[in-house]
Each structure stands twice: as C-alpha cells, then as structure tokens.
C-alpha cells in the first residue's frame, strides 16, 4: 500500500512541476514580448530620422516596415491581454480536502494539475502563435529597414549647389 502512495506522490509532484514550468515559460514569453516592444518603439524613430530627406520612393517604401512594426507591437501587446494561467490546486478546496484520505488528496491534486495544464495549453498555444508571428514581423521589418538604410546611403541625390558668398572683412575696413 505504501509503495502505491509513493507512486502517487511522485506523479502529483511531477504534475505540479509541469504546471510550474508552463507558468514560468508563459512569464518568460511576456518578458520577451516586452523587450521586443521596447526595441521596436526605440527603433522606429531612429529609422525614420535616418531616412529624413531621402528619395521620395524610399520614403514611400518605409510604410511597409512601419506597418510590420505596428502589427508586431499590437500582437505583442495582445499577449499581455491574455487570460492568466490556472495554477491548479485552489485554496478554496483545502477545507474539502481536509476530510479526504491522503490517497484521495493526491489523486485530486493530479486531476487538478491535469485540468489546469489542459486549460493553460489553449492560452499558451494562442500566445505562442501571436509571439511567433510578432517576432517574424519584427525580423522582416528590421531586414527591410536595413535594406532601405543601406540603399539611402548609396543613392546620391542631385542637389543644387549651395552658393557661398565670401566676404573679406579687411577690404571693408579700408
């Protein structure tokens, strides 16, 4: 009988660790999403300022990476609006579980962890999909931005020469 309980204890602990890893991964994804948002928000003004005064065609093309950056930011922000993850055994259940046997408590905990994992998988899958798309959009936008910045530095614009009038102060004194 005791061997059977050790088996259940192992499974209960293992199922709890899986939930903890799932929650930690979800939190890490939120941290990464925040970092990407911060980078993007800082990069956009730098990018636009670097193309100031460039060819009109290049300025028009900048709409594409800016649209990708904005879409990426919105996807990353939607990750933060997601539902919080369920963390299995609830404090409200303690009163009910006091009257149960140790075996029943372990079985209840494993079932609660399983239900939480299943419920959380839906939330994390949706968040992972948004995150992956957001990272892809950010990467594409950065690559397009780099190409535009390099193109801008190699394209020479025909500019009207500036006329400079040299004034000799010595001749005016005489």
C-alpha positions as CSV (number, residue, x, y, z in Angstrom):
1,X,0.0,0.0,0.0
2,X,2.8,2.5,0.9
3,X,4.5,1.8,-2.4
4,X,1.3,2.8,-4.2
5,X,1.3,6.1,-2.3
6,X,4.9,6.8,-3.2
7,X,3.9,6.3,-6.8
8,X,1.0,8.7,-6.5
9,X,3.3,11.2,-4.6
10,X,5.8,11.1,-7.5
11,X,3.0,11.7,-10.1
12,X,1.5,14.5,-8.0
13,X,4.9,16.3,-7.6
14,X,5.7,15.7,-11.3
15,X,2.4,17.2,-12.4
16,X,2.8,20.2,-10.2
17,X,6.3,20.8,-11.7
18,X,4.9,20.6,-15.2
19,X,2.4,23.4,-14.3
20,X,5.2,25.5,-12.7
21,X,7.3,25.1,-15.9
22,X,4.3,26.1,-18.0
23,X,3.7,29.2,-15.9
24,X,7.4,30.1,-15.9
25,X,7.5,29.7,-19.7
26,X,4.4,32.0,-20.0
27,X,6.0,34.6,-17.9
28,X,9.3,34.4,-19.8
29,X,7.3,34.9,-23.1
30,X,5.8,38.1,-21.6
31,X,9.2,39.3,-20.7
32,X,10.5,38.7,-24.2
33,X,7.4,40.4,-25.7
34,X,8.1,43.5,-23.6
35,X,11.7,43.6,-24.8
36,X,10.6,43.4,-28.4
37,X,8.0,46.1,-27.9
38,X,10.7,48.3,-26.3
39,X,13.2,47.7,-29.0
40,X,10.6,48.4,-31.7
41,X,9.4,51.6,-30.1
42,X,13.0,52.9,-29.9
43,X,14.0,51.7,-33.4
44,X,11.1,53.3,-35.3
45,X,12.1,57.0,-34.7
46,X,15.8,56.2,-35.4
47,X,14.8,54.5,-38.6
48,X,12.5,57.4,-39.7
49,X,15.0,60.0,-38.7
50,X,17.8,58.3,-40.7
51,X,15.7,58.4,-43.9
52,X,14.7,62.1,-43.5
53,X,15.5,64.0,-46.7
54,X,15.9,60.8,-48.7
55,X,14.5,59.9,-52.1
56,X,10.7,60.1,-52.2
57,X,10.4,56.5,-53.4
58,X,12.4,55.3,-50.3
59,X,10.2,57.4,-48.1
60,X,7.1,55.8,-49.6
61,X,8.6,52.3,-49.2
62,X,9.1,52.9,-45.4
63,X,5.4,52.4,-45.0
64,X,5.9,48.6,-45.3
65,X,8.4,48.1,-42.4
66,X,6.5,50.6,-40.2
67,X,3.2,48.7,-40.8
68,X,5.1,45.5,-39.9
69,X,6.4,47.1,-36.7
70,X,3.0,48.3,-35.7
71,X,1.4,44.9,-36.4
72,X,4.2,43.3,-34.3
73,X,3.6,45.7,-31.4
74,X,-0.1,45.1,-31.5
75,X,0.5,41.3,-31.5
76,X,2.9,41.6,-28.6
77,X,0.5,43.7,-26.6
78,X,-2.3,41.2,-27.2
79,X,-0.1,38.6,-25.4
80,X,-0.3,40.8,-22.3
81,X,-4.1,40.9,-22.5
82,X,-4.3,37.2,-22.5
83,X,-6.0,35.3,-19.7
84,X,-3.9,34.4,-16.7
85,X,-2.9,30.8,-16.4
86,X,-4.6,28.5,-14.0
87,X,-2.2,27.2,-11.3
88,X,-4.0,24.1,-10.3
89,X,-5.0,23.4,-6.7
90,X,-7.1,26.2,-5.3
91,X,-7.0,27.4,-1.7
92,X,-10.8,27.2,-1.6
93,X,-10.5,23.4,-2.0
94,X,-8.4,23.0,1.2
95,X,-11.5,22.8,3.5
96,X,-13.0,20.0,1.4
97,X,-9.7,18.1,1.2
98,X,-9.1,18.1,4.9
99,X,-11.7,15.3,5.3
100,X,-10.2,13.2,2.5
101,X,-7.6,10.5,2.7
102,X,-4.0,11.1,1.6
103,X,-4.5,9.0,-1.5
104,X,-7.7,10.9,-2.4
105,X,-5.8,14.2,-1.9
106,X,-3.0,13.1,-4.2
107,X,-5.5,11.9,-6.9
108,X,-7.4,15.2,-6.6
109,X,-4.2,17.2,-7.0
110,X,-3.1,15.2,-10.1
111,X,-6.5,15.7,-11.6
112,X,-6.5,19.4,-10.8
113,X,-3.0,19.7,-12.4
114,X,-4.1,17.8,-15.5
115,X,-7.2,20.1,-15.9
116,X,-5.0,23.2,-15.4
117,X,-2.4,22.0,-17.9
118,X,-5.1,21.4,-20.5
119,X,-6.8,24.7,-19.9
120,X,-3.4,26.5,-19.9
121,X,-2.4,24.8,-23.2
122,X,-5.1,26.7,-25.1
123,X,-3.9,30.0,-23.7
124,X,-0.2,29.3,-24.2
125,X,-0.7,28.0,-27.8
126,X,-2.6,31.2,-28.7
127,X,0.2,33.3,-27.0
128,X,2.9,31.3,-28.7
129,X,1.3,31.8,-32.1
130,X,1.0,35.5,-31.6
131,X,4.5,35.8,-30.3
132,X,6.0,33.8,-33.3
133,X,4.1,35.9,-35.8
134,X,5.2,39.1,-34.0
135,X,8.9,38.0,-34.0
136,X,8.6,37.2,-37.7
137,X,7.1,40.6,-38.5
138,X,9.7,42.4,-36.4
139,X,12.5,40.4,-38.2
140,X,11.1,41.2,-41.6
141,X,10.6,44.8,-40.8
142,X,14.2,45.1,-39.5
143,X,15.6,43.5,-42.6
144,X,13.6,45.8,-44.9
145,X,14.7,48.8,-42.7
146,X,18.4,47.8,-43.1
147,X,18.0,47.5,-46.8
148,X,16.3,50.9,-47.0
149,X,19.0,52.5,-44.8
150,X,21.8,51.0,-46.9
151,X,20.0,52.0,-50.1
152,X,19.7,55.5,-48.8
153,X,23.4,55.8,-48.1
154,X,24.3,54.6,-51.6
155,X,21.8,56.6,-53.6
156,X,23.1,60.0,-54.4
157,X,20.6,62.7,-54.8
158,X,21.1,65.6,-57.2
159,X,21.2,68.6,-55.1
160,X,21.5,72.2,-56.1
161,X,25.0,73.5,-55.1
162,X,24.9,75.9,-52.3
163,X,26.1,79.4,-53.2
164,X,28.5,80.8,-50.8
165,X,29.5,84.5,-50.8
166,X,32.9,85.2,-49.3
167,X,33.1,88.5,-47.5
168,X,36.5,89.9,-46.9
169,X,36.4,91.9,-43.7
170,X,39.8,93.5,-44.4
171,X,38.6,95.3,-47.6
172,X,35.5,96.7,-45.8
173,X,37.7,98.4,-43.2
174,X,39.6,100.4,-45.8
